[in-house]
Amino acid sequence: MHPRRTKIVATLGPATDTPGTLDQLIAAGMDCARINCSHGTADDLRRRATELREAAERSGRPVSLLFDLQGPKLRLSGDTVERTLAPGDRVVFCGNGNVPEPDAVRVAFDGFCELVTDRSELVIGDGVPRLITEAVDGEKVVARALSPGRLQPNKGINVTYARPSLPAITEKDMADLDVAVEMGADFVALSFVRNGIDMIRLVEFLEERGSYARTIAKIEKIEAYEHLDEILAASHGIMVARGDYGVEAGFARVPLMQKDTIYRATQAGKLVITATQMFESMINAPEPTRAEAADVANAVIDGTSAVMLSAETSIGSYPVQAVLAMSDIAIVAEESSVIRGGHEPDIGGTAAAVMHAAITLADDIDAVAVVVPTTSGGTARACAKYRRRRPIIALAHDVRVANQLALEWGVRPATIDYLESVDGLIDEALIRARDLAELEPGGLAVLTAGPQSGSIGATNLIVLRHIPPP
């Protein structure tokens, strides 16, 4: 297994559909495959999920599967007349239904005008043109252009500070969610999250369907960043989705938002993925730019759990090279004297105290690894949040848990059978860890366990053992 601690998420798409490509992506270092529900039919989603599971099985190592729901994406109607706006130009927008003025621009959503508030800005496409709301009058919204740009059919439109009447989870999302549950998704990400309630609803929908998928909140709206603490509390992890956030807030605000979000997520002990345009040039070029390399390295040094590739692997010409390049940059960046974001100790409960003690002990004796047999994955995640450099060998009793742990910083997951005795579990765990991470026999390892094999949330034992010979 690779020594890299920061994980890599790669988006599947037409570029990864060719035979053998998924195997190459996994060999190159892909830890999690993202399926973007904004593109493709339900059958496409199923096929890619199935092919990913088959490739992971061939590789002999766990790989996470992430379904990314589209969310309530607003678009200009298909009959929009193309035109270029100059700063100061007046534009009337309306929703589906009656057109209040002959030249009004229709948005393909019935309740569009009800979404817009006096604080709202309307942002088209990737950020231009940007318009300020001047008046909301029944069936129309009057806005004034702040920056130049073109209005075009089917272009996306973002409404900042929108009223909460826009559904967080649309009918399309519900259909895609059913597919995600059917295919056994390890993670489900929700787009355009505004607050913690949006994530609570997603959790409820997953529980209703009997899914154990963990939830990822995409931070891409101004409101989401303003409600970050409550979103963190309601989610298993977050994604710094820089594209749409940059559209809403302006590109200049993205860097500090990213750093602050990574820090607050790591301090909350939550998974954090940094995403969007990390290797944009590699859609068409075999190497990233130097600026892109620095971008990835800075996210790694800030302590992000994972970095993500989007179009670079889904439609790009060099998907495997993109994963290889990202892996190389992350490995070198992890040589930094400081990896930020390590969780400050705030011991809450016996199990958390035990895991903190295990991590500290491993540092004190310079252990070759921390070996964590786990039923739910909680003990491995508790170790990962401290961002220590030595490997965390997580041995899960359930393949699903091992797949989920593949996305956690510094964790090298595998499976291990249930054993009746704790002593038997320890002996087998040391052998599995030795073979998995190629640990030198004789090295000291720190191993944690519960009072009996398979117990959840009951870790109360720390053992020091030498790695056994083959």
C-alpha positions, 0 to 999 in steps of 0.5 A: 500500500502507498505511504500517502496519508492524504486520500485521493477522490477521483470522479468517474465518467466517460474517460474512466469507462474504457476497459482497464482504466479503473484498475489503473486508477486504483493502482495509481492511488485512487482511494475513493470513486465519486459518481456525479449524479448530475451526469448520466442516467440511472443505469449509468450510475449503476454500471459505474458503481458495479464496475468500481466494486469489481475493480476494487475486488480485483485490486485486493484493497478497499475503495470508497464509493461516493454518490454526489447528489445534484441538489437544487440547481437553477438554470436559465430557460432553454429559450433565453435570448443570448445577449451581453450585459454591461455594468449597469444594465437592467434585467427582469427575471421571472420563473416559469409561468407568465412573462411579465415583460417581453424581454424578461429572462425566464428561470426554469423554476416555478417559484423563482421570484419567491426565492429572491430577497433584498439581500440576494445577488444573481450570479450567472454561469461561473461567476459573470455576469453578477447582478444585484437585486433592485426589486422583487415584485410579484412575478418578476425580479428586477436586477442591475448588472454589476459585472459584464457577461453573457446571458445564454440558454440553460446557464446555471444561476445562483441566488445568494441569500435565497429564502429556504423555499427551494427544496434541499433535496429534489425529486431527482435527488430522491431517485438518485438516492434510491440508486445510491442505496441500491448500489451500497454507496459508502458516502452520499454528498449533498449539494448546495447545503444551506444549514444543518437541517438540510443534512439532518433530512438527508440522514433521515432519508438514508435511515428510512432506506436502511442505508449505512452511508455516511454523509458529506455536506458540500460547502458551496453557498455563502449561507453554508459557510455562515452555518458551518458549525451546525452543518459539521455537527449534522454531517459525517464530513464536508467538501470544500466545493470551491467552484460554486462558492467562488461563484457566489462569494467571489474568487478572492474569498475562496482561499481563506474560506478553504483554510478556515473550513479545513481547520474547523472540520479537523478540529471537529474531528470530521472528514474534509475533502478539498475539491474543484479545479485542482488540476484543471489544466490536466483535462487537456495536458499530461502535467499540472501547472506549478500553481496547481501543484502548489494548490494541492500541496497547500491543502495537504499541509493544511490537513485536508483528509482528501483532495478531489479530481473532477473533470480531470478524471471524468472527461479528461484526456489523462485520468491516470496521470492526474491521479499519479501526479496528485499522489506524488505531490501529496507524498512530497507535501506530507514531508512538511515539518508541520501538517496543520489541523491536528485535533486539539485534545478535548477528551470526552469519554473513556473511548476517546481518552483511550485512543488519545493515549494510544496515539501519544504512546505511539509517538513516545516509543516511536511505534512502527504503526497503530493497529486498530481492530474495529467494528464501526470504524470509530476508533480508527477515525478517532486516531486519524483526527490527530494527524500523526505521521505513523500509519493507522492500520484499521482492521474492520470486521465488515467490508462496508466499514473498511470501504468507508475508512479508505477515505480517512486521513492516514488510515490503511484499512483491511478486513479481519475475521471475528475471533472469539478471544481478544488474545487471538484477535491481537495475534491475528491483527499483528500478522495482518498489519505486518503483511498489509503495511510491510512492517519490519518484524521486531518493531514495536506496534501499539494495538487497541482492543475492546473487552471482546471481539466485535464490541462497538464503542468499548475500546479500553485496552492498549497493548504493546507488541513486537511485529512477529516474524513471517 
